[in-house]
Amino acid sequence: MKPLIPNPWDERFAGTEYKYGTEPNVFLREQAVRFAASCAVLVPGDGEGRNGVWLARQGHAVTSADYSAQGLRKAQALADHFTEGRHNGACRVGGLAGSAVCRLLWSA
C-alpha cells in the first residue's frame, strides 16, 4: 500500500549514494566491545544500514528497523556488497505504520 503522505526519509535515501556513508558511527564502534559474542542485536532507526551491516559483519544476528523502506533496501544492498551475497537476510517492507524490518545473518 502506498502511503498518503510521502515519507521524507524515503526521499532522503533515494538515489545510490549513502547519505551518512557506509561505515558505522564512532559511538557504535567504541561501544561494540560491550556486546557478547554472536548476540542478537536490534538496531532501531538504522536508515541505510551502515550500523546494522557492520554489526552483522562482526558476527551478530542483527534486526534493523527503520521507517524508511528505501533505506533498508539500501541496507540489503550494502550487506550484499560486503558479503558478495554470502549472507542470509531479507528485508520485509510493511508492518506498523509502513515501517520496514531487515534481518541480517551472516554465513561463514
Secondary structure, 3 states (H helix, E strand, C coil): CCCCCCCHHHHHCCCCCCCCCCCCCHHHHHHHHHCCCCCEEEEECCCCCHHHHHHHHCCCEEEEEECCHHHHHHHHHHHHHHHCCCEEEEEEECCHHHCEEEEEEECC
